[in-house]
């Protein structure tokens, strides 16, 4: 069996072709964003700024900087997996307004609730103790004073409300995905919710979170990944890497996801139930 391409090379190839990850055509970013926290954060900032959403990166989203490399890595790993897991029709019709945009938000915010919980004392001290307070804190509901401050008062109140109704619907759907990821009373099946299945896979397989003491570039070069018609194959390319705990965590997902795991020394294979699957 041939050696799989390293995750570093997989990410690099994806990054070189901007259409793979860029939702905003005006966005320009040339530095590889998955090797250090500062560049990863600039990548996140540039993504939002390119969509005229500067206020987001000036707010509490900055609290996720501790996991920003994990978020960016999930973003690129998910795009790589989606090229086999999700067909074009699904991406176009089930991931509005665009798969890349929805996946970017999911990759960034899937750990955000952890920081809200961690920061709960400060929020409560500020009088933000109910779900409605938190929604407003995250700009999920209109704050017209803030909107005037950031310069969108040129739009009518009705247009702003329509825009927020659309955004709230998108965020609610995103929230539902993340909530469902924590429900373990039944095994998650791909055909039940392909996007959620992709999120769980990418979040579990992403290696930077599993090896926080490793240099990102060296780590991504030590691990190979490839896709076949019904499986994801991960192989450790450098045996100096202590991968036992990571592989154990990957094996655990078969207890609550509808898939199978095969493990052979420094290699692990995730085999997907093909019933209703969108491989092509």
SEMI-538916 format. One record per residue (C-alpha): residue in one letter; x negated, y negated, z. Coordinates in pm, whole numbers, plus 50000, padded with zeros to 5 digits. Layout:
BEGIN
AXYZ/...
//
This chain:
BEGIN
X500005000050000/X498654965949905/X497814939350159/X500614913750196/X499904876850143/X499054858450464/X501734836350616/X499344807150568/X499284813350192/X503044819050180/X503694785550350/X501064767950137/X502604780649813/X506054769349925/X504764735250030/X503074729049693/X506434731949515/X508424703549667/X511734715149523/X511554744449768/X511904722450075/X512564686149976/X516184674749993/X515504637649946/X513894631949607/X512214599849733/X510374618550006/X506604619049965/X504414639650195/X501064654650100/X499554666950430/X500144703450520/X502694700450806/X502384733650986/X498834731751127/X498984705151400/X501674687751605/X500954652351487/X501304661151118/X504344682651189/X505984653251367/X505164629551079/X506774654650844/X509954654251054/X509894616151071/X509354612950697/X512214636850625/X514654615550825/X513234582250712/X513584593050349/X517294596450418/X517494562350590/X517964579250928/X515104562451117/X517194558851434/X517194596751484/X513434599851527/X513384569651761/X515874586451995/X515844617152214/X514944640251929/X511364631452019/X511744653752327/X511334684752109/X507764675452014/X506474703552235/X507984728751994/X507624709051675/X505134733151515/X507504761951585/X510364742251426/X508384734251110/X507174770151087/X510754783151122/X511704758950844/X509164773150595/X509584809350704/X513354806650666/X513004792150317/X510704820950224/X513154846850360/X516144829450204/X514694833949857/X515584870749896/X518294870850160/X520594844250018/X521624842149658/X522034809649467/X525824810449482/X525824813249862/X523354784749903/X525334761849675/X528824769549811/X528354778750176/X525594754750285/X526824719350213/X525564694250129/X522414713950042/X520784745050187/X517444727250236/X519054699250436/X521164722350653/X518214745550714/X515984715850804/X518474704751071/X518894740251198/X515144745951224/X514714713151410/X517684715151647/X518024752251726/X515934747452042/X517324713252128/X519814725852387/X516844738952587/X515544703552625/X518984689252704/X519284714552988/X515704707953100/X516384670353101/X519814672953262/X518854654153581/X517794623253386/X520934624153172/X523174627653477/X521364598453641/X522254578053333/X525894587553378/X525874613353099/X527444643353265/X530254655153034/X530214671252692/X531674639152551/X528774619552702/X526254643352548/X527944641852207/X527764604052218/X524144605652340/X523284626652034/X525184602851802/X527734629751721/X530484603951764/X530484568351630/X528834541351838/X529714509951646/X527434487351851/X524504509751768/X525554511651404/X525534473851383/X522084473651544/X520634496851282/X522114477250997/X525034496850860/X527684470750944/X527974463750572/X530314493850559/X533924492250676/X534994508950999/X537134532950796/X534204543550580/X531994548450887/X534694569851053/X535024591250740/X531264595850728/X531124605951092/X534054629951050/X532014647150781/X528854647350995/X530704659751305/X532124688551102/X528614697650985/X527164695051338/X530034715051486/X529374742751234/X525674741451320/X526524742951690/X528804772651635/X525974791051463/X523614785451754/X526254794952012/X527054827051826/X523364835851826/X523614840152203/X526634863152198/X525354898352250/X528614917752285/X528274931651933/X525564936151676/X525214907451432/X525714918051071/X524344899450776/X527624899550587/X529464884150885/X527334852750880/X524264852450650/X523044818350771/X523124828851136/X521394861551049/X518644841850878/X518234818951180/X517864847951423/X515344865451199/X513224834551133/X513234823851498/X512204858651615/X509554865151351/X507954830451361/X504454836151511/X503284801851637/X505654803251934/X504474838552017/X500774828852020/X500594793752171/X496864796452248/X495834804951892/X494784778251644/X497694775851395/X495644778751077/X493624808451203/X496744825551334/X498724821851011/X495784836650823/X495704866851056/X499254878050972/X500664889650640/X504284890150527/X506114902850221/X509674910250111/X510974940649928/X514484949449815/X515664959350160/X512944950450408/X510604924550556/X507094937850610/X504744921250860/X501154932650892/X498414920351124/X495404913650901/X492944907551184/X492864933651460/X491384908651704/X494924895351745/X496734909152050/X500094915051882/X501654941152114/X504034917852298/X505114900551976/X505884933651806/X507824944952114/X509984913552093/X510614919951724/X511594956051798/X514104943852058/X516264926251800/X517564959351665/X519574962851988/X521764933151893/X521334929951517/X522454954151250/X519014964251125/X516304989951187/X512654986551279/X509765008551172/X506415003551337/X503055017951240/X500095005251439/X499394969751317/X502384968851081/X506084964351144/X508954966650897/X512434951850943/X514954971750739/X518264955150664/X521604972650622/X522314966650255/X526114969350284/X527424936350152/X523884923250131/X522844895949892/X519434908549790/X518804904649416/
//
